[in-house]
Amino acid sequence: MPATDFQGSFGRSLLTLRRDQADSSHQHQPPNTMEVELDSFQRQVAEKFIDLNASAGEHNLLSLDWISKLLDSFLCCQEEFRAIIFNHRSQISTPPMDRLLSDYFERSIKALDVCNAIRDGIEQIRQWQKLSDIVISALDSHRPVGEGQLRRAKKALIDLAIGMLDEKDHSTTNLAHRNRSFGRAKDSHNHHRSFGHFRSLSWSVSRSWSASKQLQALANNLTTPKPNDVAASNGLAVPVYTMTSVLLFVMWVLVAAIPCQDRGLQVNFFVPRHYQWAVPVMSLHDKIVEESKRRDRKNCCGLLKEIGRIEKSSRVMNELVDSIQFPLSEEKEIEVKQRVEELMEVHEGLKNGLDPFERKVREVFHRIVRSRTESLDSLC
């Protein structure tokens, strides 16, 4: 669906919803500052996801670049949400906001574990990069290909193929116990008091951790706010639901794209159409579900576009290496050079995109932590 198609599909805004609930004698009063602020937040979320839909072409959806844009959008929404909570901090300690915010921050702690698991998945992709680097080095187009180089390339290609299998229970077992979480910096002892209560800030996810179950826990009992909660919170219940839904969607996309333990996308995610951002979000959700059902992606270890490219390139290279016989014909040597160049292009794409992507995931992690800490402090 083109981005422009979303413009007429927003449904009712927060202002409209609240005016519908008002007594008819007050319907013509101008909206107050708080209503304008909350409605602005809904529009901003909708605009972010419209832009993400517009950039989600066939070759860009679930690429490192596109997911980085999704994380940027999340950070912008998170910052606006944080400002709303701060501006109306006098209301967040009273029912129903105390309950709703507590629920949101409990879910956000679960999101921290997802970020840690994604960090492990990024490290796993780096291991694949090292193997593809061995293949490129062995079959370097600037020198003749010998039997020794061919055996070295073949071994690396086999290791790469095994490493990219979707082993749900064991894909990151070793990595999970080797890599530290985002929260453990060299000066972590200086922050012990602030972050000590986060289990996720100690080590990466455990051997028994499941991405699928974590997503289900994030989505569990997520429902639209009740009309009486909206009224009692002066509308603040709506941005809490919005931010919770955005958080769930972003974590779901990360698990869909990046290798992690026990991946699974079977999460009950639905947003009623009367929310301004519902149509573009659900459109992206449906596109990703369809991508996961494609024949060539069903059993993959991650839907990230770059993973698909390196998988395809290494498979073609493996078939080529199997077909080589010595002495090497000129035609076969040209084909080897072409395939090496293709693998180099994929390798460079990962090399240039993975570090900025990891920094973005790290920023999401710390922003969630900061938002929770600030909100808890404001309740004291």
CORFENQUI-V121809 format. One record per residue. N is the residue number from 0. RES is the residue in three letters. PHI is phi in radians with two decimals (999 if undefined). PSI is psi in whole degrees, -180 to 180 (NA if undefined). OMEGA is omega in whole degrees, -180 to 180 (999 if undefined). Layout:
# CORFENQUI-V121809
n->N res->RES phi->PHI psi->PSI omega->OMEGA
n->N res->RES phi->PHI psi->PSI omega->OMEGA
This chain:
# CORFENQUI-V121809
n->0 res->MET phi->999 psi->124 omega->179
n->1 res->PRO phi->-1.05 psi->155 omega->-177
n->2 res->ALA phi->-1.03 psi->-36 omega->-178
n->3 res->THR phi->-1.15 psi->-24 omega->-179
n->4 res->ASP phi->-1.18 psi->-22 omega->-179
n->5 res->PHE phi->-1.31 psi->-22 omega->-173
n->6 res->GLN phi->-1.04 psi->-37 omega->-179
n->7 res->GLY phi->-1.63 psi->8 omega->-174
n->8 res->SER phi->-2.00 psi->13 omega->-174
n->9 res->PHE phi->-1.20 psi->-24 omega->-173
n->10 res->GLY phi->1.30 psi->-157 omega->-175
n->11 res->ARG phi->-1.51 psi->143 omega->177
n->12 res->SER phi->-1.41 psi->171 omega->178
n->13 res->LEU phi->-1.07 psi->-39 omega->179
n->14 res->LEU phi->-1.05 psi->-44 omega->-180
n->15 res->THR phi->-1.13 psi->-43 omega->-180
n->16 res->LEU phi->-1.05 psi->-43 omega->-178
n->17 res->ARG phi->-1.25 psi->-35 omega->179
n->18 res->ARG phi->-1.20 psi->-34 omega->178
n->19 res->ASP phi->-1.11 psi->-30 omega->-179
n->20 res->GLN phi->-1.43 psi->-16 omega->-176
n->21 res->ALA phi->-1.33 psi->157 omega->175
n->22 res->ASP phi->-1.16 psi->145 omega->-176
n->23 res->SER phi->-1.01 psi->-28 omega->-179
n->24 res->SER phi->-1.24 psi->-15 omega->-178
n->25 res->HIS phi->-1.93 psi->5 omega->-173
n->26 res->GLN phi->-1.15 psi->-23 omega->-175
n->27 res->HIS phi->-1.71 psi->5 omega->176
n->28 res->GLN phi->-1.29 psi->143 omega->180
n->29 res->PRO phi->-1.18 psi->150 omega->-180
n->30 res->PRO phi->-1.13 psi->145 omega->178
n->31 res->ASN phi->-1.43 psi->174 omega->-176
n->32 res->THR phi->-1.04 psi->-39 omega->-178
n->33 res->MET phi->-1.14 psi->-42 omega->178
n->34 res->GLU phi->-1.07 psi->-43 omega->179
n->35 res->VAL phi->-1.10 psi->-42 omega->-180
n->36 res->GLU phi->-1.09 psi->-46 omega->-178
n->37 res->LEU phi->-1.20 psi->-39 omega->179
n->38 res->ASP phi->-1.19 psi->-35 omega->177
n->39 res->SER phi->-1.08 psi->-39 omega->178
n->40 res->PHE phi->-1.10 psi->-44 omega->178
n->41 res->GLN phi->-1.06 psi->-41 omega->179
n->42 res->ARG phi->-1.16 psi->-40 omega->-180
n->43 res->GLN phi->-1.09 psi->-44 omega->178
n->44 res->VAL phi->-1.05 psi->-45 omega->180
n->45 res->ALA phi->-1.06 psi->-44 omega->-179
n->46 res->GLU phi->-1.12 psi->-39 omega->179
n->47 res->LYS phi->-1.07 psi->-43 omega->-177
n->48 res->PHE phi->-1.37 psi->-26 omega->172
n->49 res->ILE phi->-1.12 psi->-44 omega->179
n->50 res->ASP phi->-1.10 psi->-39 omega->179
n->51 res->LEU phi->-1.15 psi->-36 omega->175
n->52 res->ASN phi->-1.12 psi->-42 omega->-178
n->53 res->ALA phi->-1.11 psi->-32 omega->-178
n->54 res->SER phi->-1.64 psi->1 omega->-177
n->55 res->ALA phi->-1.60 psi->58 omega->177
n->56 res->GLY phi->-1.23 psi->177 omega->-176
n->57 res->GLU phi->-1.00 psi->-36 omega->-175
n->58 res->HIS phi->-1.78 psi->6 omega->-177
n->59 res->ASN phi->-2.07 psi->-29 omega->179
n->60 res->LEU phi->-1.00 psi->129 omega->179
n->61 res->LEU phi->1.19 psi->20 omega->170
n->62 res->SER phi->-1.45 psi->165 omega->177
n->63 res->LEU phi->-1.00 psi->-41 omega->-179
n->64 res->ASP phi->-1.12 psi->-45 omega->-177
n->65 res->TRP phi->-1.20 psi->-43 omega->180
n->66 res->ILE phi->-1.16 psi->-34 omega->175
n->67 res->SER phi->-1.09 psi->-38 omega->176
n->68 res->LYS phi->-1.14 psi->-38 omega->176
n->69 res->LEU phi->-1.07 psi->-44 omega->179
n->70 res->LEU phi->-1.16 psi->-37 omega->174
n->71 res->ASP phi->-1.06 psi->-43 omega->179
n->72 res->SER phi->-1.10 psi->-42 omega->178
n->73 res->PHE phi->-1.05 psi->-44 omega->-179
n->74 res->LEU phi->-1.10 psi->-39 omega->177
n->75 res->CYS phi->-1.12 psi->-46 omega->179
n->76 res->CYS phi->-1.10 psi->-41 omega->180
n->77 res->GLN phi->-1.07 psi->-40 omega->-179
n->78 res->GLU phi->-1.17 psi->-41 omega->177
n->79 res->GLU phi->-1.15 psi->-40 omega->178
n->80 res->PHE phi->-1.11 psi->-43 omega->178
n->81 res->ARG phi->-1.05 psi->-40 omega->179
n->82 res->ALA phi->-1.14 psi->-40 omega->179
n->83 res->ILE phi->-1.09 psi->-46 omega->-180
n->84 res->ILE phi->-1.09 psi->-42 omega->-180
n->85 res->PHE phi->-1.14 psi->-43 omega->-178
n->86 res->ASN phi->-1.12 psi->-28 omega->-177
n->87 res->HIS phi->-2.10 psi->36 omega->-176
n->88 res->ARG phi->-1.09 psi->-22 omega->179
n->89 res->SER phi->-1.17 psi->-20 omega->-177
n->90 res->GLN phi->-1.72 psi->-13 omega->-171
n->91 res->ILE phi->-1.38 psi->-11 omega->179
n->92 res->SER phi->-1.65 psi->2 omega->180
n->93 res->THR phi->-1.96 psi->153 omega->179
n->94 res->PRO phi->-1.09 psi->146 omega->-1
n->95 res->PRO phi->-1.60 psi->3 omega->-174
n->96 res->MET phi->-1.12 psi->-35 omega->179
n->97 res->ASP phi->-1.05 psi->-41 omega->180
n->98 res->ARG phi->-1.22 psi->-44 omega->-177
n->99 res->LEU phi->-1.17 psi->-42 omega->179
n->100 res->LEU phi->-1.20 psi->-39 omega->177
n->101 res->SER phi->-1.04 psi->-42 omega->178
n->102 res->ASP phi->-1.11 psi->-43 omega->180
n->103 res->TYR phi->-1.06 psi->-45 omega->-177
n->104 res->PHE phi->-1.27 psi->-28 omega->173
n->105 res->GLU phi->-1.13 psi->-40 omega->177
n->106 res->ARG phi->-1.18 psi->-36 omega->-179
n->107 res->SER phi->-1.13 psi->-32 omega->176
n->108 res->ILE phi->-1.10 psi->-39 omega->177
n->109 res->LYS phi->-1.12 psi->-34 omega->178
n->110 res->ALA phi->-1.15 psi->-30 omega->179
n->111 res->LEU phi->-1.11 psi->-39 omega->177
n->112 res->ASP phi->-1.11 psi->-38 omega->177
n->113 res->VAL phi->-1.08 psi->-44 omega->179
n->114 res->CYS phi->-1.04 psi->-41 omega->178
n->115 res->ASN phi->-1.11 psi->-41 omega->179
n->116 res->ALA phi->-1.14 psi->-37 omega->178
n->117 res->ILE phi->-1.15 psi->-37 omega->176
n->118 res->ARG phi->-1.03 psi->-43 omega->176
n->119 res->ASP phi->-1.09 psi->-41 omega->179
n->120 res->GLY phi->-1.12 psi->-38 omega->177
n->121 res->ILE phi->-1.11 psi->-40 omega->178
n->122 res->GLU phi->-1.13 psi->-36 omega->177
n->123 res->GLN phi->-1.13 psi->-41 omega->178
n->124 res->ILE phi->-1.10 psi->-35 omega->178
n->125 res->ARG phi->-1.12 psi->-34 omega->176
n->126 res->GLN phi->-1.12 psi->-38 omega->177
n->127 res->TRP phi->-1.14 psi->-38 omega->177
n->128 res->GLN phi->-1.03 psi->-42 omega->-179
n->129 res->LYS phi->-1.10 psi->-39 omega->179
n->130 res->LEU phi->-1.19 psi->-42 omega->178
n->131 res->SER phi->-1.15 psi->-31 omega->177
n->132 res->ASP phi->-1.15 psi->-36 omega->177
n->133 res->ILE phi->-1.11 psi->-43 omega->179
n->134 res->VAL phi->-1.07 psi->-46 omega->-179
n->135 res->ILE phi->-1.10 psi->-43 omega->-180
n->136 res->SER phi->-1.15 psi->-41 omega->-178
n->137 res->ALA phi->-1.17 psi->-38 omega->-177
n->138 res->LEU phi->-1.84 psi->31 omega->-179
n->139 res->ASP phi->-0.85 psi->126 omega->-175
n->140 res->SER phi->-1.23 psi->-7 omega->-178
n->141 res->HIS phi->-1.56 psi->0 omega->178
n->142 res->ARG phi->-2.50 psi->157 omega->-179
n->143 res->PRO phi->-1.10 psi->147 omega->180
n->144 res->VAL phi->-1.54 psi->121 omega->178
n->145 res->GLY phi->-1.85 psi->174 omega->-178
n->146 res->GLU phi->-1.14 psi->-35 omega->179
n->147 res->GLY phi->-1.11 psi->-46 omega->178
n->148 res->GLN phi->-1.09 psi->-37 omega->-179
n->149 res->LEU phi->-1.14 psi->-43 omega->179
n->150 res->ARG phi->-1.10 psi->-40 omega->179
n->151 res->ARG phi->-1.11 psi->-44 omega->179
n->152 res->ALA phi->-1.13 psi->-41 omega->-179
n->153 res->LYS phi->-1.09 psi->-44 omega->180
n->154 res->LYS phi->-1.09 psi->-43 omega->180
n->155 res->ALA phi->-1.14 psi->-38 omega->179
n->156 res->LEU phi->-1.16 psi->-39 omega->177
n->157 res->ILE phi->-1.14 psi->-45 omega->178
n->158 res->ASP phi->-1.06 psi->-38 omega->179
n->159 res->LEU phi->-1.16 psi->-44 omega->180
n->160 res->ALA phi->-1.09 psi->-42 omega->178
n->161 res->ILE phi->-1.16 psi->-42 omega->-179
n->162 res->GLY phi->-1.12 psi->-27 omega->-177
n->163 res->MET phi->-1.62 psi->4 omega->175
n->164 res->LEU phi->-1.17 psi->147 omega->-179
n->165 res->ASP phi->-1.49 psi->79 omega->178
n->166 res->GLU phi->-1.59 psi->93 omega->-169
n->167 res->LYS phi->-1.02 psi->-38 omega->-174
n->168 res->ASP phi->-1.58 psi->-15 omega->-172
n->169 res->HIS phi->-2.28 psi->8 omega->-172
n->170 res->SER phi->-1.08 psi->-32 omega->-178
n->171 res->THR phi->-2.24 psi->25 omega->-176
n->172 res->THR phi->-0.99 psi->-52 omega->-178
n->173 res->ASN phi->-1.20 psi->-41 omega->-178
n->174 res->LEU phi->-1.11 psi->-36 omega->-175
n->175 res->ALA phi->-1.09 psi->-26 omega->-178
n->176 res->HIS phi->-1.78 psi->-3 omega->179
n->177 res->ARG phi->-1.74 psi->-32 omega->-174
n->178 res->ASN phi->-1.63 psi->138 omega->176
n->179 res->ARG phi->-1.45 psi->157 omega->179
n->180 res->SER phi->-1.29 psi->167 omega->178
n->181 res->PHE phi->-1.03 psi->-26 omega->-173
n->182 res->GLY phi->-1.43 psi->-8 omega->-176
n->183 res->ARG phi->-1.77 psi->92 omega->176
n->184 res->ALA phi->-1.69 psi->175 omega->-179
n->185 res->LYS phi->-1.09 psi->-31 omega->-179
n->186 res->ASP phi->-1.78 psi->34 omega->-174
n->187 res->SER phi->-1.11 psi->-25 omega->-179
n->188 res->HIS phi->-1.14 psi->-24 omega->179
n->189 res->ASN phi->-1.28 psi->-18 omega->-177
n->190 res->HIS phi->-1.95 psi->13 omega->-174
n->191 res->HIS phi->-1.03 psi->-40 omega->-177
n->192 res->ARG phi->-1.16 psi->-36 omega->-177
n->193 res->SER phi->-1.32 psi->-39 omega->-169
n->194 res->PHE phi->-1.96 psi->1 omega->-173
n->195 res->GLY phi->-1.06 psi->-27 omega->-176
n->196 res->HIS phi->-1.47 psi->0 omega->178
n->197 res->PHE phi->-1.62 psi->113 omega->177
n->198 res->ARG phi->-1.05 psi->-35 omega->-176
n->199 res->SER phi->-1.19 psi->-13 omega->-176
n->200 res->LEU phi->-1.58 psi->4 omega->-178
n->201 res->SER phi->-1.55 psi->-74 omega->177
n->202 res->TRP phi->-2.25 psi->172 omega->177
n->203 res->SER phi->-1.16 psi->178 omega->-172
n->204 res->VAL phi->-1.08 psi->151 omega->-176
n->205 res->SER phi->-1.37 psi->173 omega->-180
n->206 res->ARG phi->-1.10 psi->-31 omega->-177
n->207 res->SER phi->-1.56 psi->-2 omega->-177
n->208 res->TRP phi->-1.19 psi->144 omega->-178
n->209 res->SER phi->-2.27 psi->122 omega->178
n->210 res->ALA phi->-1.10 psi->-40 omega->-180
n->211 res->SER phi->-1.07 psi->-47 omega->-179
n->212 res->LYS phi->-1.19 psi->-33 omega->180
n->213 res->GLN phi->-1.18 psi->-40 omega->177
n->214 res->LEU phi->-1.12 psi->-41 omega->178
n->215 res->GLN phi->-1.11 psi->-37 omega->177
n->216 res->ALA phi->-1.17 psi->-37 omega->177
n->217 res->LEU phi->-1.12 psi->-37 omega->-176
n->218 res->ALA phi->-1.56 psi->-13 omega->-174
n->219 res->ASN phi->-1.03 psi->127 omega->177
n->220 res->ASN phi->1.05 psi->25 omega->175
n->221 res->LEU phi->-1.42 psi->110 omega->-179
n->222 res->THR phi->-2.27 psi->159 omega->177
n->223 res->THR phi->-1.13 psi->148 omega->-178
n->224 res->PRO phi->-1.12 psi->142 omega->178
n->225 res->LYS phi->-1.23 psi->148 omega->-180
n->226 res->PRO phi->-0.94 psi->-37 omega->-180
n->227 res->ASN phi->-1.23 psi->-30 omega->175
n->228 res->ASP phi->-1.23 psi->-39 omega->177
n->229 res->VAL phi->-1.07 psi->-46 omega->-179
n->230 res->ALA phi->-1.17 psi->-45 omega->-177
n->231 res->ALA phi->-1.17 psi->-26 omega->-179
n->232 res->SER phi->-1.70 psi->8 omega->-176
n->233 res->ASN phi->0.99 psi->33 omega->177
n->234 res->GLY phi->1.62 psi->-9 omega->-176
n->235 res->LEU phi->-1.16 psi->-21 omega->178
n->236 res->ALA phi->-1.10 psi->-29 omega->-177
n->237 res->VAL phi->-1.20 psi->-50 omega->177
n->238 res->PRO phi->-1.11 psi->-29 omega->176
n->239 res->VAL phi->-1.12 psi->-45 omega->177
n->240 res->TYR phi->-1.11 psi->-41 omega->180
n->241 res->THR phi->-1.05 psi->-49 omega->-177
n->242 res->MET phi->-1.17 psi->-36 omega->177
n->243 res->THR phi->-1.11 psi->-42 omega->180
n->244 res->SER phi->-1.16 psi->-41 omega->178
n->245 res->VAL phi->-1.13 psi->-43 omega->178
n->246 res->LEU phi->-1.02 psi->-48 omega->180
n->247 res->LEU phi->-1.06 psi->-46 omega->-178
n->248 res->PHE phi->-1.08 psi->-44 omega->-178
n->249 res->VAL phi->-1.12 psi->-43 omega->179
n->250 res->MET phi->-1.15 psi->-37 omega->178
n->251 res->TRP phi->-1.09 psi->-42 omega->179
n->252 res->VAL phi->-1.13 psi->-43 omega->180
n->253 res->LEU phi->-1.06 psi->-44 omega->179
n->254 res->VAL phi->-1.16 psi->-37 omega->178
n->255 res->ALA phi->-1.12 psi->-37 omega->-171
n->256 res->ALA phi->-1.56 psi->-38 omega->-169
n->257 res->ILE phi->-1.90 psi->139 omega->178
n->258 res->PRO phi->-1.03 psi->133 omega->174
n->259 res->CYS phi->-2.79 psi->167 omega->-174
n->260 res->GLN phi->-1.08 psi->132 omega->174
n->261 res->ASP phi->0.87 psi->56 omega->178
n->262 res->ARG phi->-1.09 psi->145 omega->176
n->263 res->GLY phi->-2.94 psi->136 omega->-176
n->264 res->LEU phi->-1.89 psi->12 omega->-177
n->265 res->GLN phi->-1.40 psi->77 omega->179
n->266 res->VAL phi->-2.12 psi->134 omega->179
n->267 res->ASN phi->-1.34 psi->97 omega->-177
n->268 res->PHE phi->-2.14 psi->118 omega->179
n->269 res->PHE phi->-2.66 psi->137 omega->178
n->270 res->VAL phi->-2.13 psi->125 omega->178
n->271 res->PRO phi->-1.02 psi->144 omega->-173
n->272 res->ARG phi->-1.17 psi->-15 omega->-178
n->273 res->HIS phi->-1.31 psi->-8 omega->172
n->274 res->TYR phi->-1.42 psi->139 omega->-173
n->275 res->GLN phi->-1.03 psi->-33 omega->-175
n->276 res->TRP phi->-1.67 psi->1 omega->-173
n->277 res->ALA phi->-1.11 psi->-48 omega->-174
n->278 res->VAL phi->-1.10 psi->-50 omega->179
n->279 res->PRO phi->-1.13 psi->-35 omega->179
n->280 res->VAL phi->-1.17 psi->-47 omega->-179
n->281 res->MET phi->-1.17 psi->-31 omega->176
n->282 res->SER phi->-1.10 psi->-45 omega->177
n->283 res->LEU phi->-1.12 psi->-42 omega->178
n->284 res->HIS phi->-1.00 psi->-47 omega->-178
n->285 res->ASP phi->-1.15 psi->-38 omega->179
n->286 res->LYS phi->-1.10 psi->-41 omega->-179
n->287 res->ILE phi->-1.22 psi->-39 omega->176
n->288 res->VAL phi->-1.06 psi->-44 omega->178
n->289 res->GLU phi->-1.09 psi->-40 omega->178
n->290 res->GLU phi->-1.08 psi->-39 omega->-179
n->291 res->SER phi->-1.19 psi->-21 omega->-178
n->292 res->LYS phi->-1.58 psi->-7 omega->179
n->293 res->ARG phi->-1.06 psi->144 omega->-174
n->294 res->ARG phi->-0.99 psi->-40 omega->-177
n->295 res->ASP phi->-1.46 psi->-3 omega->-179
n->296 res->ARG phi->-2.06 psi->-3 omega->-174
n->297 res->LYS phi->-1.02 psi->-44 omega->-175
n->298 res->ASN phi->-1.90 psi->22 omega->-179
n->299 res->CYS phi->-1.38 psi->161 omega->-177
n->300 res->CYS phi->-1.49 psi->-4 omega->178
n->301 res->GLY phi->-3.13 psi->145 omega->-176
n->302 res->LEU phi->-1.53 psi->3 omega->178
n->303 res->LEU phi->-0.95 psi->132 omega->-177
n->304 res->LYS phi->-0.99 psi->-41 omega->-178
n->305 res->GLU phi->-1.15 psi->-30 omega->176
n->306 res->ILE phi->-1.15 psi->-43 omega->178
n->307 res->GLY phi->-1.05 psi->-38 omega->-179
n->308 res->ARG phi->-1.21 psi->-43 omega->-179
n->309 res->ILE phi->-1.23 psi->-33 omega->177
n->310 res->GLU phi->-1.12 psi->-46 omega->-180
n->311 res->LYS phi->-1.15 psi->-46 omega->-178
n->312 res->SER phi->-1.13 psi->-42 omega->-179
n->313 res->SER phi->-1.22 psi->-34 omega->178
n->314 res->ARG phi->-1.15 psi->-45 omega->178
n->315 res->VAL phi->-1.10 psi->-42 omega->180
n->316 res->MET phi->-1.12 psi->-39 omega->180
n->317 res->ASN phi->-1.10 psi->-43 omega->178
n->318 res->GLU phi->-1.11 psi->-38 omega->179
n->319 res->LEU phi->-1.15 psi->-46 omega->-179
n->320 res->VAL phi->-1.07 psi->-39 omega->179
n->321 res->ASP phi->-1.10 psi->-29 omega->-175
n->322 res->SER phi->-1.54 psi->-7 omega->-175
n->323 res->ILE phi->-1.35 psi->135 omega->174
n->324 res->GLN phi->-2.27 psi->147 omega->-180
n->325 res->PHE phi->-1.77 psi->145 omega->3
n->326 res->PRO phi->-1.24 psi->148 omega->-175
n->327 res->LEU phi->-1.32 psi->126 omega->178
n->328 res->SER phi->-1.28 psi->158 omega->180
n->329 res->GLU phi->-1.08 psi->-39 omega->180
n->330 res->GLU phi->-1.11 psi->-44 omega->180
n->331 res->LYS phi->-1.18 psi->-35 omega->179
n->332 res->GLU phi->-1.14 psi->-39 omega->177
n->333 res->ILE phi->-1.13 psi->-42 omega->179
n->334 res->GLU phi->-1.12 psi->-41 omega->178
n->335 res->VAL phi->-1.04 psi->-46 omega->180
n->336 res->LYS phi->-1.06 psi->-42 omega->179
n->337 res->GLN phi->-1.09 psi->-45 omega->-179
n->338 res->ARG phi->-1.19 psi->-36 omega->177
n->339 res->VAL phi->-1.12 psi->-41 omega->178
n->340 res->GLU phi->-1.11 psi->-39 omega->177
n->341 res->GLU phi->-1.12 psi->-44 omega->179
n->342 res->LEU phi->-1.15 psi->-37 omega->178
n->343 res->MET phi->-1.09 psi->-40 omega->180
n->344 res->GLU phi->-1.10 psi->-44 omega->178
n->345 res->VAL phi->-1.13 psi->-43 omega->-180
n->346 res->HIS phi->-1.04 psi->-44 omega->-180
n->347 res->GLU phi->-1.16 psi->-37 omega->178
n->348 res->GLY phi->-1.05 psi->-44 omega->177
n->349 res->LEU phi->-1.17 psi->-44 omega->-178
n->350 res->LYS phi->-1.03 psi->-42 omega->-178
n->351 res->ASN phi->-1.39 psi->-25 omega->-174
n->352 res->GLY phi->-1.73 psi->-22 omega->-171
n->353 res->LEU phi->-1.27 psi->-43 omega->-179
n->354 res->ASP phi->-1.11 psi->-48 omega->177
n->355 res->PRO phi->-1.06 psi->-36 omega->179
n->356 res->PHE phi->-1.13 psi->-44 omega->179
n->357 res->GLU phi->-1.09 psi->-40 omega->178
n->358 res->ARG phi->-1.09 psi->-35 omega->179
n->359 res->LYS phi->-1.19 psi->-41 omega->177
n->360 res->VAL phi->-1.12 psi->-39 omega->177
n->361 res->ARG phi->-1.07 psi->-42 omega->180
n->362 res->GLU phi->-1.12 psi->-41 omega->177
n->363 res->VAL phi->-1.04 psi->-46 omega->179
n->364 res->PHE phi->-0.97 psi->-53 omega->-176
n->365 res->HIS phi->-1.21 psi->-31 omega->178
n->366 res->ARG phi->-1.19 psi->-39 omega->177
n->367 res->ILE phi->-1.09 psi->-45 omega->179
n->368 res->VAL phi->-1.06 psi->-47 omega->-178
n->369 res->ARG phi->-1.11 psi->-42 omega->-180
n->370 res->SER phi->-1.07 psi->-43 omega->-180
n->371 res->ARG phi->-1.15 psi->-44 omega->-178
n->372 res->THR phi->-1.07 psi->-45 omega->-180
n->373 res->GLU phi->-1.11 psi->-41 omega->-179
n->374 res->SER phi->-1.19 psi->-39 omega->177
n->375 res->LEU phi->-1.14 psi->-38 omega->178
n->376 res->ASP phi->-1.11 psi->-37 omega->-178
n->377 res->SER phi->-1.23 psi->-19 omega->178
n->378 res->LEU phi->-1.44 psi->-17 omega->-176
n->379 res->CYS phi->-1.38 psi->NA omega->999
